[in-house]
Amino acid sequence: MSKNVTAHHDAREPRTALASLGRGALNAERLSKHVWPLFSRVRARKDIYLANHSLGRPLDRTADDVRASLDAWYRDLGDAWAGWLVERERFRSLIAKLVGAPRRDCIIPKTSAGQGLRAVLNALSGKPRIATTDGEFDSIDIILRSYRERGRIELRVSPWRELAVTQANLVVLSSVMFRSGEIVTGLPRMIRAAQSAGALVLLDVYHHAGVLPLDLDNLGVDFAIGGSYKYTRGGPGACWLYVRPGLAETMRTLDTGWFAKKDPFAYLRPEPPQFGPGGDAWLESTPPAFTYAQALAGLEFTLGIGVERLRAYNLRQKRVLVEALFAATGITAEGASDDYGAFVSIVHPKAEQLAAALAVKKVTVDARGDRLRLCPDVLNSDEDLETAADRLGALLKD
């Protein structure tokens, strides 16, 4: 952070606690001693939190970071932008490290993944042919269908296992399916096949980043979209678009603004327009001021522990949860194996009603369609998981 935004270095600082956590496999005793105190505000709640949506549990330090950014506004007024833009670049650097982007400027801050998709669609010429799956998140699905209805694109939708990449200009595909948590297998092969057929590939990694190791540069994907979801604890609005090197310099989108200019604060208007270097040419208008402060602590926490260690611990938790659910309900939940992302799910025609009923019993989950989603994390004890399973079992018996 710059001098305009006060940094906080105390017992709630992730790096201090994670240094005490040590290396090697995570275990419940050390997590409760060193990690749980970083989350004292949300752990004061009396519910068992297993929700899998964008409002993951933030660190205590998140409030300090946002308050420091707000204080800079009060203190410095217009000069606060110096510190805010430093935070934006820190956000880009941390996301780049998390997803394996080769350069910080390949990460373009966005307020939603859908905004990133629109930027890519608005960089394509003519009436491009888009191939996608019926398992994409609702924002992505409705944007694509809306473009089709306006005659802006041709759209082909199919199950991901049957996705045909030939005769497409752009392939839009999730790496982890949002309803079921299924990991899309054969992803490198699918990307190579699409690109060999002349298509660009946009990967939605919302349920991947922070859960599974990710190397976008090695995958060779053209674009990716994601956000600071439950897994990185940054909340809604702290999203991003990845544009690979080469495309970042040569492709241009109509989703642009004055921050994309070569020298935005010179207020020049050359013809043709001159854009910033690399991925900075994909920036838009005045960015949100506090979004980056909101996301930094969670990103530092995730990277500090390490995605591989978090993944190993999450797999153990999922097995505990699935076994407890089977014992309490007789239902085998999907998602315990390493073929799935961070959450498990139960298919039930009244998933929404079950989620609401569990909330009354102080168990917070979420539902998407006919799937009840339960996502354990390092703040959940085994007792939490067993209690949640028992309460769901009692509801189903009633």
Secondary structure, DSSP 8 states (H G I E B T S, - for coil): --TTS----STT-HHHHHHHH-SSS--HHHIIIIIGGGGHHHHTS-SEE---SS-----HHHHHHHHHHHHHHHHHGGGHHHHHHHHHHHHHHHHHHHHT-SSGGGEEEESSHHHHHHHHHTTS-SS-EEEEETTS-HHHHHHHHHHHHTTS-EEEEE-GGG---TT-SEEEEESB-TTT-BB-TTHHHHHHHHHHTT-EEEEE-TTTBTTB---HHHHT-SEEEEE--TTTT--TT-EEEEE-TTHHHH---SS--GGGBSSGGG----SS--B-SGGGGG--SS--SSHHHHHHHHHHHHHHH-HHHHHHHHHHHHHHHHHHHHHHHS---B--STTB-S-EEEE-TTHHHHHHHHHHTTEE-EEETTEEEE---TT--HHHHHHHHHHHHHHHH-
